[in-house]
Amino acid sequence: MVHTDEHLDTYLMEQASKNHFHGSILLADRNGIILSKGYGYANYKEKHKNEPASRHQIASLTKQFTAIAIMQLHEKGLLNTADPIQNYLNNYPNGDRITIKHLLSHTSGIPDFLEEELLDIELELAPLDQFISRFIDRPLEFNPGQRFNYSNSGYILLAKIIETVMNDSYANTIQKLIFEPLGMKNSGFFTSPSDISPTVGYLSLNREMIKAPNVYGYGESGLYSTVEDLYLWDRALYTEKLVTKSALKEALYSCVKKPAFPTEGPSPALIQNNSIGYGWFINKENKYKIWHDGEIHGFFSSINRYMDQKKVLIMLSNCNLSKTDEILAYLEQALLQI
């Protein structure tokens, strides 16, 4: 059965009516947008509805923006992805052995500071160095380059490297290098709830929607965006608006192959058939799918790019009651049939 946008809209409205989804969805193919709409409530108490332009925290989708910023600085000659991080982070332990590329591909051996669920630091917008202090003295889990271990810590260090090279904040740099050139006017660095107002993130407690605590981050999870802005991002990655084809190939196509022995982060089953890009997972067995999910208190995000068909599925949800896995699977099957 070939699904139409009307059919998909009806399906999503039904999911929202059952309280199974609150958020925004965008589907597109090479000819443009097929469906772009908000469902459920951005603010349940005030009855503000989600829209395509509703701002959501995008959690780990932040990593792909951090990665492209690094590639831009690489192409400008301001750094080299093969450089040891000691060139930019003075006296960082094992900084002579860990390269920028190791950070980008989650192969540095640096422990993930979220492994121990040390979330108190994320409940306030602490200085970047305070985030780094959470893991700087912890020993490496393996020799750099030896294997894969999903590490938010590595992307926090990439944000620090960006600030060091640019002599400017991570927020300003992403704005100047990516958001402004692409016209992503509803995207930015999350500093307070007013940045995403009126959208509120919700958690479930005894089947009730309660407001989630605000959570902050840097290069690993610090950004907010909309499905419409992420569509601009998706389309730009088919061009050389931001970086050359060579840099895109390195970031999106030719990185770590089918990582063995994953520990934290995505489950072994989830990444078994995937390679690792810079801020992306790559599945060549599924329409050359390049994708990543993100999750933070009250917010879930997902971008799925089907490169062979130039299709994209973007989901932003502001409630963890949402049956996101089930809905994503349904929408993916439908999109690939259109």
RODOSE-997169 format. One record per residue: residue in three letters; x, y, z of N, C-alpha, C, O in turn. Coordinates in steps of 0.001 Angstrom, whole numbers, padded with zeros to 6 digits, always signed. Layout:
N
AlaXYZXYZXYZXYZ;...
This chain:
338
Met+000835-001198+000000+000000+000000+000000+000872+001251+000000+001792+001352+000811;Val+000611+002188-000872+001329+003449-000906+000588+004444-000024-000587+004730-000255;His+001269+004969+000981+000641+005870+001932+000664+007300+001410+001632+007714+000774;Thr-000392+008052+001675-000450+009456+001305-000229+010304+002541-000310+009818+003669;Asp+000053+011584+002315+000236+012467+003458-001042+012563+004283-000982+012724+005501;Glu-002205+012464+003625-003475+012503+004345-003617+011286+005249-004068+011395+006389;His-003227+010126+004726-003276+008895+005514-002350+009007+006719-002729+008631+007828;Leu-001147+009516+006512-000189+009632+007599-000650+010649+008639-000473+010443+009840;Asp-001239+011740+008175-001768+012749+009086-002863+012152+009963-002909+012409+011166;Thr-003735+011363+009368-004810+010719+010123-004234+009775+011171-004695+009741+012312;Tyr-003231+009018+010776-002570+008090+011703-001961+008845+012880-002121+008433+014028;Leu-001265+009948+012605-000605+010696+013667-001602+011417+014573-001387+011518+015781;Met-002684+011916+013992-003714+012543+014820-004334+011517+015760-004662+011831+016904;Glu-004493+010300+015275-005029+009228+016115-004075+008914+017259-004507+008715+018394;Gln-002763+008869+016961-001775+008617+018003-001794+009724+019061-001676+009460+020258;Ala-001945+010967+018593-001999+012095+019522-003258+012039+020380-003216+012358+021568;Ser-004376+011634+019783-005636+011569+020528-005580+010521+021628-006283+010634+022632;Lys-004750+009506+021446-004575+008454+022448-003468+008797+023444-003126+007987+024306;Asn-002912+010006+023318-001810+010452+024179-000530+009649+023929+000324+009532+024808;His-000415+009103+022722+000772+008322+022362+001853+009177+021705+002984+008724+021529;Phe+001508+010406+021343+002509+011257+020703+002194+012730+020912+001070+013183+020696;His+003209+013459+021335+003166+014913+021388+004468+015404+020766+005552+015116+021274;Gly+004359+016143+019668+005575+016605+019015+005315+017052+017589+004185+017374+017221;Ser+006371+017070+016791+006295+017508+015397+006953+016471+014502+007915+015812+014895;Ile+006421+016338+013291+006900+015358+012315+007112+016047+010980+006311+016888+010573;Leu+008198+015688+010297+008414+016123+008904+008917+014938+008097+009855+014249+008498;Leu+008277+014710+006946+008732+013714+005979+008914+014403+004643+008115+015257+004260;Ala+009964+014030+003939+010229+014645+002637+010935+013654+001733+011578+012712+002194;Asp+010799+013890+000418+011574+013139-000563+012355+014134-001413+012431+015316-001076;Arg+012933+013660-002511+013780+014525-003323+013010+015690-003935+013619+016676-004351;Asn+011689+015596-003996+010880+016668-004581+010419+017700-003563+009859+018732-003932;Gly+010654+017424-002272+010257+018378-001257+009492+017740-000120+009485+016519+000035;Ile+008845+018578+000677+008155+018134+001893+006859+017399+001552+006049+017880+000760;Ile+006677+016237+002158+005460+015442+002012+004486+015764+003148+003283+015906+002926;Leu+005016+015875+004356+004194+016169+005529+005038+016939+006523+006169+016549+006813;Ser+004499+018031+007049+005151+018804+008103+004060+019345+009010+003289+020220+008614;Lys+003995+018814+010250+002880+019182+011112+003211+018876+012568+004024+018001+012866;Gly+002561+019619+013475+002681+019352+014896+001471+018586+015400+000376+018704+014849;Tyr+001673+017794+016458+000602+016965+017022+000659+017048+018552+001731+017153+019147;Gly-000506+016999+019157-000551+017066+020604-000160+018449+021098-000294+019446+020387;Tyr+000325+018486+022330+000532+019773+022985+002009+020094+023224+002779+019262+023704;Ala+002377+021337+022868+003675+021866+023256+003652+022252+024729+004657+022128+025430;Asn+002496+022720+025192+002285+023032+026599+000922+022476+026988-000116+023042+026643;Tyr+000940+021372+027703-000299+020658+028025-001210+021488+028928-002427+021512+028744;Lys-000603+022174+029911-001389+022962+030857-002077+024131+030178-003252+024397+030429;Glu-001348+024831+029318-001891+026017+028649-002598+025668+027334-003166+026546+026685;Lys-002566+024394+026944-003193+023914+025718-002612+024574+024459-003325+024814+023484;His-001304+024862+024500-000610+025317+023297-000260+024084+022455+000368+023149+022951;Lys-000658+024086+021216-000440+022922+020359+000947+022953+019714+001514+024017+019467;Asn+001468+021770+019453+002706+021668+018700+002477+022097+017254+001419+021854+016673;Glu+003502+022744+016687+003486+023191+015298+004783+022732+014624+005708+022292+015306;Pro+004859+022830+013291+006123+022508+012619+007286+023387+013080+008445+022979+013016;Ala+006963+024599+013546+008001+025525+014000+008223+025470+015508+008942+026306+016056;Ser+007609+024486+016194+007819+024358+017636+009268+023974+017923+009822+023065+017305;Arg+009860+024678+018863+011258+024432+019225+011352+023331+020279+010627+023334+021273;His+012259+022397+020035+012482+021282+020964+013974+021156+021222+014789+021440+020345;Gln+014325+020734+022417+015705+020326+022638+015967+019063+021813+015148+018144+021802;Ile+017112+019023+021123+017375+017909+020216+018388+016908+020775+018756+015950+020094;Ala+018839+017127+022012+019696+016165+022697+020884+015752+021824+021633+016609+021355;Ser+021061+014447+021603+022267+013970+020918+022337+014292+019435+023377+014067+018816;Leu+021271+014808+018847+021388+015295+017477+022357+016463+017411+022847+016808+016336;Thr+022634+017071+018555+023640+018133+018658+024987+017669+018118+025727+018456+017529;Lys+025306+016387+018319+026634+015893+017959+026960+016091+016478+028108+016370+016133;Gln+025967+015950+015604+026246+016094+014170+026599+017533+013802+027353+017766+012857;Phe+026060+018493+014539+026408+019892+014309+027824+020179+014821+028601+020881+014174;Thr+028139+019628+015980+029497+019751+016505+030500+019176+015514+031545+019773+015258;Ala+030175+018017+014963+031083+017340+014034+031311+018156+012759+032447+018291+012304;Ile+030240+018696+012187+030399+019479+010958+031170+020763+011240+031956+021198+010399;Ala+030966+021377+012398+031754+022556+012767+033241+022208+012820+034081+022979+012356;Ile+033558+021052+013384+034955+020594+013425+035496+020412+012007+036625+020806+011717;Met+034690+019815+011123+035134+019616+009743+035326+020956+009027+036222+021086+008193;Gln+034496+021949+009344+034672+023273+008765+036001+023883+009210+036721+024468+008401;Leu+036317+023748+010476+037576+024290+010988+038768+023526+010403+039832+024098+010165;His+038567+022224+010176+039598+021413+009514+039872+021949+008106+041027+022083+007700;Glu+038814+022251+007376+038987+022727+006005+039527+024156+005943+040120+024558+004942;Lys+039322+024910+007007+039880+026265+007069+041339+026255+007511+041993+027298+007539;Gly+041845+025071+007855+043228+024957+008298+043453+025386+009736+044589+025624+010146;Leu+042363+025487+010513+042477+025920+011901+042733+024755+012846+043136+024956+013992;Leu+042500+023550+012370+042839+022333+013090+042909+021203+012082+042579+021382+010910;Asn+043342+020033+012546+043379+018847+011700+042796+017691+012494+043173+017474+013646;Thr+041881+016947+011888+041231+015872+012634+042208+014779+013060+041904+013984+013949;Ala+043381+014741+012428+044397+013762+012807+045265+014250+013965+046086+013495+014486;Asp+045089+015505+014369+045903+016069+015450+045579+015424+016792+044431+015073+017062;Pro+046620+015270+017646+046341+014877+019033+045662+016036+019753+045937+017200+019465;Ile+044790+015718+020673+044026+016786+021324+044886+017641+022244+044461+018722+022653;Gln+046087+017176+022576+046966+017993+023395+047347+019299+022697+047756+020257+023352;Asn+047211+019337+021355+047496+020567+020626+046522+021680+020979+046812+022857+020768;Tyr+045370+021305+021516+044311+022286+021780+043849+022286+023237+043274+023266+023711;Leu+044102+021184+023944+043703+021058+025344+044957+020773+026165+045356+019618+026320;Asn+045567+021812+026682+046833+021674+027396+046688+020748+028605+045765+020877+029408;Asn+047619+019823+028702+047730+018946+029866+046542+017999+030043+046329+017476+031137;Tyr+045755+017770+028966+044680+016792+029103+045306+015396+029179+046150+015068+028345;Pro+044921+014573+030147+045522+013233+030295+045437+012420+028999+044379+012346+028374;Asn+046553+011817+028606+046658+011001+027389+046359+011814+026127+046038+011252+025079;Gly+046465+013130+026237+046173+013994+025093+047118+013803+023924+046806+014210+022805;Asp+048260+013196+024161+049193+012913+023070+048791+011672+022287+049277+011452+021178;Arg+047898+010854+022862+047490+009596+022236+046102+009685+021606+045769+008908+020711;Ile+045304+010625+022072+043923+010765+021602+043860+011832+020520+044337+012949+020720;Thr+043276+011496+019377+043147+012473+018293+041720+013029+018229+040795+012479+018828;Ile+041569+014115+017500+040234+014673+017280+039340+013638+016606+038156+013535+016924;Lys+039906+012876+015679+039122+011851+014986+038620+010789+015964+037514+010274+015798;His+039407+010461+016965+038954+009512+017981+037724+010049+018713+036785+009301+018986;Leu+037730+011342+019029+036576+011944+019700+035348+011892+018800+034255+011550+019251;Leu+035531+012231+017533+034420+012269+016584+033760+010905+016405+032546+010819+016224;Ser+034548+009854+016455+034046+008504+016144+033828+007636+017379+033647+006424+017255;His+033842+008241+018576+033592+007499+019819+034603+006362+020012+034243+005290+020497;Thr+035846+006591+019639+036871+005558+019790+038047+006046+020631+039149+005506+020532;Ser+037815+007067+021461+038906+007664+022237+039269+006862+023480+040399+006939+023964;Gly+038314+006091+023997+038533+005400+025263+038168+006240+026470+038216+005745+027597;Ile+037803+007505+026265+037401+008370+027374+036032+007924+027875+035102+007806+027077;Pro+035883+007675+029172+034589+007207+029704+033487+008239+029475+033731+009446+029473;Asp+032291+007744+029285+031127+008610+029141+030743+009132+030521+030458+008347+031425;Phe+030734+010448+030686+030449+010987+032009+029010+010717+032452+028693+010885+033629;Leu+028136+010302+031534+026759+009987+031904+026589+008538+032353+025498+008139+032759;Glu+027658+007753+032284+027555+006351+032686+027083+006219+034127+026294+005333+034456;Glu+027565+007092+034964+027220+007007+036380+026018+007868+036718+025716+008100+037889;Glu+025326+008346+035669+024115+009139+035832+024357+010343+036739+023556+010656+037620;Leu+025485+011003+036495+025811+012210+037250+025101+013386+036603+025724+014223+035949;Leu+023783+013439+036796+022964+014392+036058+022807+015730+036761+022272+016670+036175;Asp+023266+015836+038016+023044+017077+038736+023709+018262+038046+023178+019373+038067;Ile+024871+018030+037434+025560+019128+036760+024776+019610+035546+024906+020764+035137;Glu+023952+018719+034965+023205+019097+033782+021938+019879+034117+021268+020383+033216;Leu+021609+019984+035387+020387+020674+035771+020603+022173+035928+019693+022897+036330;Glu+021789+022629+035616+022092+024055+035564+023071+024277+034427+023802+023365+034041;Leu+023085+025480+033894+024000+025775+032794+025370+026094+033371+025747+027257+033516;Ala+026111+025031+033699+027432+025185+034294+028455+025536+033216+028220+025268+032037;Pro+029587+026131+033601+030656+026399+032631+031134+025103+031984+031072+024032+032588;Leu+031605+025214+030763+032068+024042+030018+033161+023295+030782+033162+022064+030812;Asp+034074+024014+031388+035161+023360+032130+034632+022537+033301+035257+021558+033709;Gln+033481+022935+033839+032899+022165+034937+032358+020829+034441+032415+019830+035158;Phe+031832+020808+033209+031428+019541+032607+032657+018633+032448+032622+017451+032790;Ile+033732+019210+031926+034954+018427+031680+035523+017873+032977+036086+016779+032990;Ser+035383+018616+034063+035928+018165+035351+035295+016861+035813+035854+016173+036668;Arg+034138+016511+035261+033453+015282+035655+034183+014020+035202+034020+012956+035799;Phe+034990+014143+034144+035617+012922+033618+037110+013048+033354+037743+012059+032984;Ile+037695+014229+033531+039085+014441+033123+040058+013509+033854+041076+013109+033290;Asp+039749+013168+035094+040679+012342+035877+040347+010856+035841+041019+010057+036494;Arg+039338+010483+035099+038990+009062+035020+039889+008361+033999+040165+008928+032942;Pro+040347+007150+034289+041260+006451+033365+040564+006055+032067+039344+005897+032028;Leu+041348+005898+031015+040811+005427+029745+040268+004008+029906+040804+003209+030674;Glu+039205+003710+029178+038620+002377+029231+039292+001412+028264+039169+000196+028405;Phe+040003+001961+027278+040777+001153+026334+041728+002098+025605+041596+003318+025698;Asn+042670+001533+024892+043613+002358+024140+042891+003087+023018+042052+002493+022341;Pro+043200+004366+022807+042528+005126+021747+042601+004427+020398+043666+003990+019961;Gly+041442+004332+019748+041368+003687+018438+041150+002192+018501+040943+001557+017467;Gln+041192+001613+019691+041090+000158+019822+039682-000349+019534+039510-001379+018882;Arg+038673+000378+020022+037299-000052+019795+036348+001135+019998+036778+002268+020211;Phe+035056+000845+019927+034003+001853+020012+033387+001877+021407+033127+000827+021995;Asn+033157+003064+021927+032359+003226+023142+031686+004591+023064+032348+005626+023134;Tyr+030369+004583+022919+029624+005837+022777+029937+006752+023956+029726+006383+025112;Ser+030438+007941+023659+030921+008805+024728+030474+010249+024541+030951+010946+023645;Asn+029557+010690+025391+029184+012092+025417+030377+012966+025799+030481+014115+025370;Ser+031263+012413+026602+032441+013159+027054+033274+013648+025868+033762+014778+025869;Gly+033434+012792+024859+034237+013162+023696+033696+014380+022984+034465+015213+022503;Tyr+032383+014494+022911+031782+015634+022204+031789+016899+023058+031727+018004+022519;Ile+031864+016753+024375+032083+017919+025230+033492+018465+024981+033688+019679+024925;Leu+034468+017570+024831+035832+018006+024527+035904+018661+023148+036665+019610+022960;Leu+035127+018171+022185+035105+018797+020870+034571+020231+020963+035061+021122+020269;Ala+033575+020449+021815+033072+021809+022026+034166+022694+022601+034292+023855+022212;Lys+034957+022159+023520+036066+022919+024108+037127+023237+023058+037678+024338+023040;Ile+037410+022275+022189+038382+022517+021115+037879+023617+020187+038653+024479+019772;Ile+036594+023593+019860+036004+024641+019013+036174+026006+019673+036552+026973+019011;Glu+035900+026091+020968+036032+027367+021667+037480+027837+021694+037755+029029+021558;Thr+038409+026890+021871+039828+027238+021911+040308+027764+020575+041005+028777+020516;Val+039940+027084+019505+040393+027467+018160+039763+028789+017721+040434+029639+017136;Met+038481+028955+018005+037747+030134+017544+037852+031324+018496+037505+032447+018129;Asn+038327+031081+019716+038356+032131+020735+036976+032761+020879+036838+033977+021007;Asp+035974+031915+020855+034578+032335+020959+033793+031180+021565+034300+030062+021651;Ser+032575+031441+021980+031771+030397+022602+031321+029367+021578+031225+029652+020385;Tyr+031049+028169+022069+030488+027116+021219+029186+027596+020592+028958+027386+019401;Ala+028330+028236+021383+027033+028708+020897+027196+029684+019741+026536+029543+018712;Asn+028065+030664+019901+028272+031661+018840+028850+031026+017588+028483+031393+016472;Thr+029753+030074+017774+030406+029442+016621+029412+028636+015796+029411+028738+014569;Ile+028563+027836+016444+027568+027058+015702+026597+027995+014996+026178+027727+013870;Gln+026245+029079+015648+025347+030060+015041+025961+030643+013772+025292+030738+012743;Lys+027228+031032+013844+027891+031686+012714+028234+030717+011585+028097+031052+010408;Leu+028679+029515+011947+029156+028577+010938+028039+027775+010270+028174+027364+009118;Ile+026938+027552+010989+025902+026647+010470+024517+027279+010427+023914+027360+009356;Phe+024009+027722+011553+022623+028181+011599+022365+029396+010709+021382+029418+009968;Glu+023225+030396+010772+023018+031587+009951+023146+031306+008461+022278+031728+007697;Pro+024197+030606+008011+024298+030320+006570+023125+029517+006015+022764+029681+004850;Leu+022524+028650+006834+021425+027813+006364+020051+028423+006633+019035+027849+006242;Gly+020010+029555+007283+018723+030174+007594+017938+029422+008650+016708+029438+008642;Met+018644+028759+009564+017994+028008+010639+017678+028984+011778+018396+029058+012775;Lys+016589+029723+011599+016271+030842+012484+015649+030420+013806+015579+031221+014738;Asn+015200+029180+013900+014586+028689+015129+015457+027649+015822+014961+026776+016534;Ser+016755+027759+015604+017708+026837+016218+018733+027628+017015+019061+028763+016669;Gly+019236+027024+018081+020231+027709+018887+020708+026855+020039+020429+025658+020117;Phe+021438+027505+020935+022010+026850+022109+021072+027077+023284+020697+028213+023576;Phe+020694+026000+023956+019692+026065+025020+020298+026653+026290+021180+026053+026905;Thr+019809+027849+026682+020288+028501+027898+019201+028671+028950+019497+028830+030134;Ser+017937+028635+028516+016835+028772+029463+015543+028315+028795+015486+028241+027567;Pro+014502+028007+029574+013226+027586+028986+012654+028597+027998+011893+028224+027106;Ser+013010+029864+028146+012490+030882+027227+012969+030660+025803+012341+031133+024856;Asp+014080+029941+025640+014596+029663+024292+013634+028806+023485+013554+028939+022264;Ile+012901+027924+024163+012002+027006+023452+010535+027260+023795+009662+026488+023399;Ser+010267+028325+024521+008886+028654+024877+008013+028747+023622+008456+029296+022614;Pro+006760+028212+023661+006072+027651+024823+006240+026140+024993+005532+025538+025801;Thr+007159+025514+024256+007296+024059+024351+007818+023647+025725+008777+024226+026237;Val+007180+022651+026307+007570+022117+027603+007851+020630+027439+007093+019927+026772;Gly+008925+020149+028038+009205+018726+028030+008475+018039+029174+008440+018548+030295;Tyr+007891+016873+028883+007102+016176+029892+007625+014761+030141+008106+014086+029231;Leu+007517+014339+031387+007770+012973+031802+006452+012368+032269+005499+013088+032568;Ser+006407+011042+032330+005190+010389+032814+005391+009912+034240+006423+009326+034567;Leu+004418+010159+035074+004420+009669+036441+003020+009165+036738+002067+009939+036829;Asn+002916+007848+036888+001601+007221+037098+000616+007647+036002-000543+007970+036263;Arg+001131+007632+034761+000345+007963+033569-000070+009431+033497-000881+009809+032651;Glu+000482+010251+034377+000222+011682+034340+001410+012387+033699+002557+011976+033874;Met+001125+013457+032952+002183+014247+032337+002662+015298+033337+001892+016165+033750;Ile+003926+015218+033721+004498+016208+034620+005658+016902+033918+006340+016295+033092;Lys+005879+018152+034238+006940+018926+033607+008297+018361+033971+008602+018147+035145;Ala+009115+018119+032946+010451+017564+033171+011401+018665+033649+011205+019832+033311;Pro+012421+018313+034427+013426+019307+034800+014209+019745+033564+014389+018970+032625;Asn+014666+020984+033576+015478+021471+032472+016858+020844+032534+017464+020765+033603;Val+017355+020398+031387+018661+019757+031311+019507+020504+030279+019011+020893+029221;Tyr+020778+020699+030596+021660+021486+029739+022847+020650+029293+023175+019634+029906;Gly+023486+021089+028218+024665+020404+027731+025509+021327+026886+025265+022533+026845;Tyr+026502+020774+026211+027351+021547+025301+027406+020829+023956+026373+020680+023304;Gly+028579+020384+023529+028687+019811+022191+028014+018481+022014+027888+017987+020894;Glu+027573+017884+023122+026941+016561+023064+025424+016638+023026+024776+015752+022468;Ser+024837+017697+023620+023375+017727+023705+022819+019125+023958+021722+019249+024502;Gly+023526+020160+023586+023160+021495+024028+022223+022302+023151+021865+023420+023520;Leu+021809+021775+021999+021075+022591+021032+019567+022321+021037+019100+021275+021487;Tyr+018830+023302+020522+017405+023128+020243+017167+023444+018771+017963+024139+018141;Ser+016054+022925+018223+015746+023174+016819+014281+022833+016560+013518+022568+017489;Thr+013905+022844+015290+012557+022486+014848+012664+021494+013698+013735+021334+013113;Val+011560+020827+013373+011601+019901+012233+011877+020657+010933+012532+020126+010036;Glu+011386+021877+010826+011595+022654+009601+013052+023060+009457+013601+023003+008356;Asp+013691+023471+010553+015114+023814+010497+015961+022582+010222+016939+022656+009479;Leu+015595+021444+010817+016363+020217+010578+016207+019736+009139+017079+019040+008619;Tyr+015114+020098+008504+014958+019806+007075+015952+020629+006259+016539+020121+005304;Leu+016142+021888+006627+017163+022708+005958+018547+022084+006140+019360+022068+005216;Trp+018794+021583+007319+020060+020896+007634+020234+019658+006757+021298+019449+006175;Asp+019194+018847+006667+019238+017642+005837+019568+017980+004384+020445+017359+003782;Arg+018869+018957+003825+019098+019314+002418+020506+019868+002205+021125+019605+001174;Ala+021013+020628+003167+022340+021218+003028+023426+020153+002973+024469+020356+002351;Leu+023181+019010+003627+024188+017952+003654+024274+017172+002341+025096+016264+002215;Tyr+023435+017517+001367+023590+016987+000009+024394+017961-000855+024659+017681-002024;Thr+024777+019090-000286+025468+020143-001038+026823+020432-000394+027239+019759+000549;Glu+027493+021438-000922+028753+021886-000334+028601+023273+000304+029550+024057+000339;Lys+027411+023559+000800+027178+024847+001456+028026+025012+002710+028435+026123+003046;Leu+028287+023914+003396+029006+023989+004661+030427+023452+004555+031370+024089+005024;Val+030582+022298+003946+031892+021683+003765+031936+021016+002394+030903+020850+001745;Thr+033125+020638+001962+033282+020011+000659+032769+018574+000674+032528+017993+001732;Lys+032610+018020-000516+032181+016634-000639+033151+015693+000060+032741+014682+000630;Ser+034422+016024+000017+035428+015189+000665+035206+015131+002170+035292+014062+002774;Ala+034920+016288+002779+034664+016329+004222+033370+015598+004561+033297+014904+005575;Leu+032347+015752+003717+031089+015046+003939+031302+013540+003851+030727+012779+004630;Lys+032119+013120+002912+032386+011689+002762+033050+011141+004023+032708+010056+004493;Glu+034000+011899+004566+034666+011448+005786+033690+011368+006949+033730+010423+007737;Ala+032805+012369+007055+031892+012432+008197+030726+011453+008083+030258+010924+009091;Leu+030255+011212+006857+029006+010472+006682+029149+009093+006050+028218+008291+006121;Tyr+030275+008801+005443+030342+007574+004652+031465+006615+005037+031274+005402+004948;Ser+032598+007100+005451+033779+006221+005515+034456+006260+006874+035634+006596+006991;Cys+033687+005909+007902+034251+005960+009245+034389+004563+009830+034634+003605+009096;Val+034236+004439+011129+034460+003174+011809+033459+002123+011337+032257+002387+011303;Lys+033928+000967+010983+033062-000100+010469+032525-000975+011586+033272-001399+012468;Lys+031235-001241+011546+030564-002166+012455+031318-002362+013770+032011-003367+013930;Pro+031200-001441+014698+031984-001491+015929+031714-002736+016750+030577-003193+016857;Ala+032764-003271+017323+032638-004460+018159+032578-004063+019630+033120-003031+020027;Phe+031928-004872+020415+031893-004738+021860+031464-003358+022335+032170-002737+023129;Pro+030335-002871+021871+029873-001582+022402+029505-001725+023867+029060-002786+024306;Thr+029689-000660+024615+029345-000707+026034+028168+000207+026291+027019-000211+026150;Glu+028430+001441+026663+027323+002345+026962+026739+002907+025674+027259+002680+024581;Gly+025637+003651+025831+024999+004244+024666+024070+003248+024007+023471+002419+024691;Pro+023936+003312+022679+023021+002414+021969+023342+000947+022248+024505+000586+022431;Ser+022326+000117+022279+022514-001290+022598+023265-002012+021493+023254-001553+020350;Pro+023925-003142+021803+024619-003914+020771+023710-004284+019605+024136-004242+018451;Ala+022466-004643+019895+021543-005023+018822+021256-003841+017911+021098-004008+016702;Leu+021188-002631+018496+020843-001452+017720+021921-001112+016700+021607-000705+015581;Ile+023187-001275+017072+024245-000838+016165+024945-002004+015463+025959-001803+014794;Gln+024423-003194+015609+025069-004377+015041+025289-004243+013539+026336-004643+013031;Asn+024330-003693+012834+024430-003577+011380+024816-002175+010928+024606-001810+009772;Asn+025373-001400+011833+025689-000017+011516+027167+000276+011607+027901-000352+012370;Ser+027594+001248+010811+028912+001844+010938+028747+003155+011680+027625+003613+011898;Ile+029864+003763+012072+029824+004976+012861+030377+006142+012055+031519+006107+011595;Gly+029568+007161+011891+030032+008399+011286+030350+009402+012371+030421+009047+013547;Tyr+030541+010643+011991+030803+011694+012960+029465+012310+013382+028954+013218+012726;Gly+028905+011799+014492+027609+012251+014958+026451+011525+014298+025301+011949+014421;Trp+026742+010432+013598+025716+009661+012882+025995+008168+013009+027131+007750+013232;Phe+024935+007372+012863+025073+005951+012583+024760+005747+011099+023963+006486+010522;Ile+025385+004749+010489+025259+004508+009058+024858+003057+008831+025544+002142+009287;Asn+023752+002846+008130+023293+001500+007817+023171+001372+006301+022221+001878+005702;Lys+024130+000699+005693+024147+000560+004235+023149-000495+003747+022896-000607+002548;Glu+022586-001267+004681+021672-002326+004294+020226-001854+004228+019339-002628+003866;Asn+019979-000597+004573+018610-000081+004624+018545+001238+003857+018533+002311+004460;Lys+018501+001154+002512+018401+002328+001651+019499+003339+001964+019288+004546+001846;Tyr+020669+002849+002360+021781+003688+002815+021266+004727+003808+021270+005928+003536;Lys+020830+004244+004948+020239+005080+005990+021321+005666+006887+022153+004941+007431;Ile+021299+006985+007032+022182+007690+007952+021280+008337+008993+020387+009106+008636;Trp+021493+008040+010274+020505+008413+011268+021121+008643+012637+022269+008277+012887;His+020349+009246+013510+020717+009350+014921+019478+009731+015718+018613+010462+015237;Asp+019408+009230+016934+018359+009607+017871+018970+010425+018999+020183+010423+019206;Gly+018110+011117+019717+018547+011846+020895+017470+011800+021956+016281+011782+021637;Glu+017871+011781+023211+016888+011761+024286+017446+012492+025494+018590+012281+025898;Ile+016624+013348+026055+016969+014118+027240+015681+014263+028026+014607+014063+027459;His+015740+014599+029298+014522+014652+030110+013399+015395+029388+013497+016599+029149;Gly+012335+014672+029044+011162+015286+028450+011200+015453+026946+010191+015836+026354;Phe+012331+015179+026303+012432+015378+024865+013074+014166+024183+014012+013559+024698;Phe+012534+013839+023009+013106+012795+022154+013221+013358+020740+012328+014066+020275;Ser+014319+013044+020060+014534+013539+018697+015081+012430+017827+015765+011527+018310;Ser+014774+012501+016528+015271+011497+015588+015322+012095+014193+014367+012731+013746;Ile+016442+011890+013506+016554+012255+012096+017067+011040+011345+018076+010440+011716;Asn+016353+010685+010276+016639+009477+009503+016717+009865+008032+015715+010267+007441;Arg+017902+009748+007439+018139+010187+006064+018376+008951+005186+019292+008169+005444;Tyr+017560+008782+004164+017652+007635+003258+018331+008133+001984+017690+008662+001076;Met+019646+007946+001952+020471+008650+000981+020174+008257-000465+020180+009113-001349;Asp+019915+006975-000716+019671+006523-002082+018446+007184-002705+018399+007421-003912;Gln+017455+007476-001861+016204+008051-002351+016056+009530-001996+015064+010167-002350;Lys+017051+010063-001294+017019+011461-000846+015740+011764-000076+015088+012786-000289;Lys+015404+010852+000818+014240+011024+001684+014705+011278+003119+015822+010926+003497;Val+013822+011899+003910+014171+012156+005300+012915+012052+006171+011819+012439+005765;Leu+013109+011526+007362+012072+011423+008386+012621+012078+009644+013640+011645+010183;Ile+011944+013122+010110+012388+013874+011281+011275+013859+012319+010127+014175+012009;Met+011610+013497+013535+010655+013498+014637+011235+014263+015813+012379+014038+016208;Leu+010441+015167+016371+010776+015826+017628+009588+015647+018563+008468+016028+018222;Ser+009821+015073+019734+008745+014821+020690+009079+015487+022017+010236+015507+022438;Asn+008062+016031+022671+008266+016664+023971+007550+015933+025109+007143+016538+026100;Cys+007408+014619+024940+006786+013829+026010+007254+012384+025929+007132+011748+024883;Asn+007789+011863+027028+008278+010480+026976+007167+009458+027113+007437+008258+027166;Leu+005902+009916+027172+004777+008998+027012+004659+008524+025573+004046+007494+025293;Ser+005250+009284+024668+005121+008997+023248+005663+007613+022909+006696+007191+023431;Lys+004946+006910+022022+005409+005606+021543+006289+005840+020316+005943+005467+019195;Thr+007437+006469+020568+008264+006943+019453+008797+005819+018580+008801+005947+017355;Asp+009247+004721+019178+009801+003618+018387+008759+003047+017431+009034+002826+016252;Glu+007575+002814+017952+006499+002244+017149+006087+003206+016028+005871+002784+014892;Ile+005983+004471+016347+005571+005471+015357+006648+005674+014307+006343+005790+013120;Leu+007909+005718+014732+009008+005856+013772+009036+004694+012789+009223+004895+011589;Ala+008850+003484+013295+008862+002305+012420+007736+002382+011395+007931+002052+010225;Tyr+006573+002812+011830+005422+002935+010922+005702+003995+009855+005458+003770+008670;Leu+006213+005146+010284+006463+006240+009346+007603+005897+008365+007557+006276+007195;Glu+008607+005187+008852+009692+004794+007961+009186+003872+006857+009495+004072+005683;Gln+008403+002856+007241+007854+001944+006235+007000+002708+005230+007076+002457+004027;Ala+006195+003631+005719+005335+004407+004832+006151+005291+003896+005865+005362+002700;Leu+007172+005970+004438+007986+006882+003625+008724+006134+002523+008841+006636+001406;Leu+009217+004954+002821+009998+004210+001838+009100+003624+000726+009597+003204-000319;Gln+007788+003601+000961+006860+003119-000066+006357+004231-000976+005818+003971-002052;Ile+006537+005458-000540+006029+006593-001343+006913+006811-002562+006655+007714-003358;
